[in-house]
Amino acid sequence: MEKYVIVGGNRLSGTVRVSGAKNAVLTILPACLLSKGVCTIHEVPRLSDVFVMKEVLECLGAHVEFTGNTMVVNASRISTLEVPEKLTRMMRASNLVMGPLLSRFKQVKLAYPGGCSIGSRPMDQHLRGMKIMGAKVTEKYGYIEAQVTKLTGSEIYLDFPSVGATENLMMAAVLADGVTIIRNAAREPEIVDLQNFLNGMGAKIRGAGTDIIKIQGVRELGSTEHTIIPDRIEAGTFMVAAAISRGDVCLENVIPEHIEAVIAKLKEAGVGIEEKGDCVRVFYQGPTRGVDYKTMPYPGFPTDMQAQIMALMAISEGTSIVSETIFENRFKHVDELRRMGADIHVESRIAIVKGVQRLTGAHVEASDLRAGAALVIAGLAAHGATVLEKVYHIDRGYERFEFKLRGLGAQILRVNGDSKGPHNRKEK
């Protein structure tokens, strides 16, 4: 099993380009199943989750070509409406094929999805919305089956602004008969990107980015070409890496409006930040201060940045109070940060972080994607070497992570588990 070896103390500097958004492409790829034409998608990050989704589409009968960062999907001929269990268990986003398959082919069957164990992520709102639109849904033996004679436009109120439910119901509604209104919809930028992609195929959707989305059903969708938005969580991660290393880094291909909450907290902590167009410069301007923050649905502070900022707070002056309101099991990185010398106390969904002068390299383990990124960030500032196990979690959401960090001056290597010493992994 591969791992990272990180030697801390190097100041990051230079320029890094942010890849396309993981959470956008993992929704847009299933949306290709709605089209009878060819979909060409640019800025697709080469992530393990993206390759799993590619395999999901191919198992359903779609033809997929992935060259560089461009993916071409032809789903005009679908041969099956059932997703293999081994694939659904590998990735949470596999459930996003439900809406498109039900909308276009009137039935779908898949096992309950897997993914990072960060807390409960039930599909009740997805399924309730489809039932409101007329689908018959059955759950048994770990599988979900849905079928319908005709989906009918309806008014759906989400009890919580779930991103996945909003996306699945948008895709289910595009070929439904009549108008569908989703109220209390999630507002994430990735949902706006999905709207733009679907409208490019001929859908009639408006309101994405607000809490009310209206979808006028159409008869069919055709070909389109689309460019994925930049990954706001990758951007935030590199911003924190620059800050914790006392560096000076320019991030290219960023939409600053998408990371306003992160920028605000970093500025409050004393980090220097300059914005110019699609570039953001992050630079050290003195010791950072502890700040309090609470994860909230967009445009609030993102739960996907909670762990990374905590790594910075661990060596910032004063005390920080971190409140996690989205997932109940998202403090798994705390014990690993403690191994490195962090002073953190957890009470239910609140973490109290008392800044220490420095962290020390240790043998730690990534429990999930963002926890892994946080431990890499901590390793960049730690005294000595940090060995991080289970880096496959990081491969799910960060493209060429160690290569980008090394390009900024970090001392980080990927090591094979059976190797006696570190060596660079060849890029595929």
C-alpha positions in Angstrom: 0.0 0.0 0.0 1.4 3.4 -1.0 2.1 6.2 1.4 3.6 9.7 1.6 6.8 10.6 3.2 6.8 14.3 4.0 9.8 16.2 5.4 8.5 19.5 6.9 10.1 22.9 7.1 10.2 23.9 3.4 8.6 27.3 2.5 6.2 26.9 -0.4 6.6 29.4 -3.2 5.7 29.7 -6.9 2.6 29.2 -9.0 0.1 26.2 -9.1 -2.8 25.6 -11.3 -6.1 24.4 -9.8 -7.7 21.4 -11.5 -11.3 21.0 -12.5 -13.8 20.4 -9.7 -14.2 16.8 -8.6 -17.7 17.4 -7.2 -18.8 19.0 -10.5 -17.5 16.3 -12.8 -18.8 13.4 -10.7 -22.3 14.9 -11.3 -21.9 15.9 -14.9 -20.6 12.5 -16.1 -23.9 10.8 -14.9 -25.8 13.6 -16.6 -24.3 12.4 -19.9 -26.7 9.4 -19.6 -29.6 11.8 -20.4 -28.2 12.6 -23.9 -28.8 10.8 -27.1 -25.8 12.6 -28.6 -22.1 13.1 -27.7 -20.9 15.1 -24.7 -17.4 16.5 -24.7 -16.1 17.7 -21.3 -12.9 19.6 -20.7 -10.9 20.1 -17.5 -11.7 16.7 -16.2 -9.3 15.9 -13.4 -7.6 12.5 -13.5 -8.8 11.2 -10.1 -9.5 7.7 -9.0 -13.1 8.6 -8.4 -13.4 9.9 -12.0 -12.0 6.6 -13.3 -14.6 4.7 -11.2 -17.4 6.9 -12.6 -16.0 6.2 -16.1 -16.2 2.5 -15.4 -19.8 2.9 -14.2 -20.8 4.6 -17.5 -19.0 1.9 -19.5 -20.7 -0.9 -17.6 -24.1 0.7 -18.5 -23.1 0.6 -22.1 -21.8 4.1 -22.8 -18.7 4.6 -24.9 -16.1 6.8 -23.1 -12.8 8.2 -24.2 -10.5 9.9 -21.7 -7.5 11.7 -23.2 -5.5 14.2 -21.1 -8.1 16.2 -19.3 -10.9 15.8 -21.9 -13.6 13.2 -21.7 -15.9 12.3 -24.6 -19.1 10.3 -23.6 -21.5 8.7 -26.0 -24.5 7.3 -24.1 -26.8 7.0 -27.1 -26.8 3.2 -26.7 -27.3 1.9 -23.1 -27.3 -1.9 -22.7 -28.2 -2.3 -19.0 -30.0 -0.2 -16.3 -28.3 -1.9 -13.3 -25.0 -0.7 -11.8 -22.7 -3.5 -10.5 -22.5 -3.5 -6.7 -18.7 -3.5 -6.7 -18.7 -0.1 -8.3 -21.4 1.5 -6.2 -19.6 0.5 -3.0 -16.5 2.3 -4.2 -17.9 5.7 -4.5 -20.8 7.7 -3.0 -21.4 9.7 -6.3 -22.5 6.4 -8.0 -26.0 7.1 -6.8 -26.2 10.1 -9.2 -27.0 7.7 -12.1 -30.4 7.2 -10.6 -32.0 10.4 -11.8 -30.7 10.2 -15.4 -31.6 6.6 -15.9 -35.0 6.9 -14.4 -35.7 10.0 -16.4 -34.6 8.6 -19.8 -35.3 4.9 -19.4 -38.0 4.8 -16.7 -36.2 2.4 -14.5 -32.9 1.8 -12.6 -31.4 -0.6 -10.0 -28.3 -0.1 -7.9 -26.8 -1.1 -4.6 -26.5 1.4 -1.8 -23.4 3.6 -2.5 -20.1 3.7 -0.5 -17.4 6.3 -0.2 -15.6 8.1 2.7 -16.9 7.1 6.2 -17.5 10.7 7.4 -21.0 10.2 8.7 -24.5 9.4 7.7 -25.5 10.4 4.2 -29.0 8.8 3.6 -30.7 8.8 0.3 -34.2 9.5 1.7 -34.5 12.9 0.1 -33.4 11.6 -3.3 -36.0 8.8 -3.1 -38.8 10.9 -1.7 -38.5 13.4 -4.5 -38.6 10.7 -7.1 -41.7 9.2 -5.5 -43.4 12.6 -5.6 -42.7 12.7 -9.3 -44.5 9.4 -9.7 -41.7 6.7 -9.4 -42.3 3.5 -7.6 -39.2 2.9 -5.3 -38.4 -0.3 -3.5 -35.5 -1.0 -1.2 -34.5 -4.5 -0.3 -31.4 -6.7 0.2 -29.2 -3.6 0.0 -30.5 -2.5 -3.4 -32.7 0.3 -4.6 -35.0 -0.2 -7.5 -37.1 2.5 -9.2 -39.4 2.4 -12.1 -42.1 4.7 -13.5 -44.4 4.9 -16.5 -43.9 8.6 -16.8 -42.2 11.1 -14.5 -44.5 14.1 -13.8 -43.3 17.6 -12.9 -43.9 18.3 -9.3 -43.1 20.6 -6.4 -40.5 19.2 -4.1 -39.4 20.6 -0.7 -36.1 19.3 0.6 -35.9 19.0 4.4 -32.2 19.8 4.2 -30.4 21.5 1.2 -28.7 18.2 0.2 -26.3 18.6 -2.7 -26.8 15.0 -4.0 -30.6 15.1 -3.7 -30.7 18.5 -5.5 -28.6 17.2 -8.4 -30.3 13.8 -8.7 -33.8 15.4 -8.8 -32.7 18.1 -11.3 -31.5 15.3 -13.6 -34.7 13.3 -13.1 -36.9 16.3 -13.9 -35.3 17.4 -17.2 -37.2 14.8 -19.2 -40.3 14.8 -17.0 -43.7 15.9 -18.2 -44.3 19.5 -16.9 -42.6 21.8 -14.5 -40.7 20.7 -11.4 -39.8 23.1 -8.6 -37.2 22.2 -6.1 -37.4 24.3 -2.9 -34.7 24.6 -0.2 -32.3 23.4 -2.9 -28.6 23.3 -2.3 -26.7 26.4 -3.7 -23.2 25.0 -4.4 -21.3 26.2 -7.5 -21.2 22.6 -8.7 -25.0 22.7 -9.0 -24.8 25.8 -11.2 -22.2 24.0 -13.3 -24.6 21.1 -13.7 -27.4 23.5 -14.7 -25.2 25.0 -17.4 -24.2 21.6 -18.7 -27.8 20.4 -18.9 -29.0 23.6 -20.5 -26.2 23.1 -23.1 -27.8 19.8 -24.0 -31.2 21.5 -24.4 -32.7 21.4 -20.9 -34.7 24.3 -19.5 -33.5 25.0 -16.0 -33.2 28.2 -14.1 -32.5 29.2 -10.5 -29.4 27.1 -9.7 -27.3 29.0 -7.1 -30.5 30.0 -5.3 -32.7 27.9 -3.1 -35.5 27.6 -5.7 -34.7 25.7 -8.9 -37.3 25.4 -11.7 -37.1 22.7 -14.4 -39.3 22.7 -17.5 -39.3 19.1 -18.9 -38.2 18.6 -22.5 -38.6 15.7 -24.8 -34.9 14.8 -25.3 -31.4 16.1 -24.9 -28.6 16.3 -27.4 -24.9 16.8 -27.8 -22.9 19.5 -26.0 -19.4 20.7 -25.1 -18.6 21.9 -21.6 -15.7 23.0 -19.4 -15.7 22.0 -15.7 -15.3 24.8 -13.1 -12.2 25.0 -11.0 -12.1 22.9 -7.8 -12.8 25.3 -4.9 -11.7 22.7 -2.3 -8.4 22.1 -4.0 -7.9 25.8 -4.2 -8.6 26.2 -0.4 -6.3 23.3 0.4 -3.3 24.9 -1.4 -4.1 28.2 0.2 -3.8 26.6 3.7 -0.6 24.8 2.6 0.9 28.1 1.6 -0.1 29.7 4.9 1.1 26.9 7.1 4.5 26.8 5.4 5.0 30.5 5.7 5.1 30.6 1.9 4.1 32.8 -1.0 2.0 31.0 -3.6 -0.1 32.2 -6.6 -3.0 29.9 -7.4 -4.2 30.1 -11.0 -7.6 29.0 -12.4 -9.6 30.0 -9.3 -13.1 31.6 -9.0 -12.6 33.6 -5.8 -16.3 34.0 -5.3 -16.6 30.3 -4.7 -14.2 30.3 -1.8 -15.2 33.6 -0.1 -15.8 31.8 3.3 -12.3 30.3 3.2 -10.7 33.5 2.2 -12.4 35.4 5.0 -11.3 33.0 7.7 -7.7 32.9 6.4 -7.6 36.7 6.4 -9.1 36.7 9.9 -6.3 34.4 11.0 -3.7 36.9 9.6 -2.9 35.3 6.3 -2.0 37.7 3.4 -4.4 37.2 0.4 -4.6 39.2 -2.9 -7.1 38.5 -5.6 -6.7 39.4 -9.2 -9.0 37.9 -11.8 -8.8 34.1 -11.7 -5.6 34.2 -9.6 -5.2 34.3 -5.8 -1.9 35.0 -4.1 -1.5 33.7 -0.6 1.5 34.9 1.5 2.8 34.8 5.0 2.8 38.1 6.9 3.4 37.1 10.4 2.2 34.5 13.0 -1.3 33.3 12.4 -4.1 33.6 15.0 -6.6 31.1 16.1 -10.1 31.7 14.7 -13.5 30.1 15.3 -15.5 28.6 12.4 -18.6 26.5 11.9 -19.3 24.3 8.8 -22.5 25.2 7.0 -24.1 24.5 3.6 -22.9 26.8 0.8 -22.2 29.8 0.9 -21.2 29.0 4.5 -17.8 27.6 5.5 -17.4 24.2 3.7 -17.2 21.0 5.6 -14.6 19.8 3.1 -12.2 22.5 4.4 -12.8 21.9 8.1 -9.8 19.5 8.6 -7.3 21.5 6.5 -7.9 24.7 8.4 -7.7 22.8 11.7 -4.1 21.8 10.8 -3.3 25.5 10.5 -5.1 26.4 13.8 -3.0 23.7 15.5 0.1 25.9 15.2 -1.7 29.3 15.4 -1.6 31.6 18.4 -4.5 31.3 20.9 -7.5 28.9 20.9 -9.9 28.0 18.1 -13.4 26.5 18.4 -14.4 24.4 15.4 -18.1 23.4 15.0 -19.0 20.6 12.5 -22.7 20.7 11.7 -22.8 18.7 8.4 -21.3 15.3 9.2 -21.3 13.7 12.7 -18.1 11.6 12.1 -15.7 14.2 10.6 -13.2 14.6 13.4 -11.2 11.4 12.6 -8.1 13.4 11.7 -8.0 14.8 15.3 -6.3 11.8 16.8 -3.7 11.8 14.0 -3.0 15.5 14.5 -2.5 14.7 18.2 0.1 12.2 17.3 2.0 15.1 15.7 1.8 17.2 18.9 -1.5 19.1 18.4 -3.5 20.1 21.4 -7.1 19.3 20.4 -10.1 18.3 22.6 -13.3 17.1 21.0 -16.8 17.3 22.6 -19.5 15.8 20.4 -19.4 18.0 17.2 -17.1 20.7 18.6 -13.3 20.7 18.6 -11.3 23.0 20.8 -7.9 23.6 19.3 -5.1 25.3 21.4 -2.2 26.4 19.3 1.2 24.9 19.9 4.6 26.2 18.9 5.3 23.4 16.4 4.2 20.0 15.3 6.5 17.0 15.1 6.6 14.4 12.3 4.9 11.1 13.1 3.4 8.0 11.5 -0.2 8.8 10.7 -3.1 7.5 8.7 -5.7 9.1 6.4 -9.2 8.1 7.3 -10.8 9.9 4.4 -10.0 12.3 1.6 -10.0 15.7 3.4 -8.4 14.2 6.6 -5.6 13.0 4.4 -5.1 16.5 2.9 -5.0 18.0 6.4 -2.3 15.6 7.5 -0.2 16.4 4.4 -0.6 20.1 5.3 0.4 19.4 8.9 3.4 17.4 7.7 4.6 20.4 5.6 5.0 22.4 8.8 6.1 19.7 11.2 9.7 19.2 12.4 11.1 16.0 10.9 9.5 13.4 8.7 5.8 12.4 8.6 4.7 9.1 7.1 1.1 9.2 5.9 -0.6 5.8 5.2 -3.7 5.2 3.0 -3.0 7.9 0.5 -5.4 6.3 -1.9 -8.0 8.5 -0.1 -6.2 11.6 -1.4 -6.0 10.2 -5.0 -9.8 10.3 -4.9 -9.9 14.1 -4.9 -6.6 15.7 -5.7 -5.0 15.5 -9.1 -1.2 15.0 -9.1 -1.1 16.3 -5.5 2.5 15.4 -4.6 3.7 16.7 -8.0 2.0 20.0 -7.5 3.4 20.4 -4.0 6.9 19.4 -5.1 6.6 22.1 -7.8 6.2 24.6 -5.0 9.2 23.3 -3.1 7.7 20.8 -0.7 9.7 17.7 0.2 7.1 14.9 -0.4 7.5 11.5 -1.9 5.1 8.6 -2.7 6.5 5.4 -1.4 5.5 1.8 -2.2 4.5 -0.1 0.9 6.9 -3.0 0.1 9.8 -0.6 -0.8 12.9 -0.1 1.4 13.1 3.5 0.5 11.2 6.3 -1.1 10.9 6.7 -4.9 8.9 8.8 -7.2 5.8 7.3 -8.7 5.6 7.5 -12.5 2.7 9.5 -13.8 0.2 7.6 -15.8 
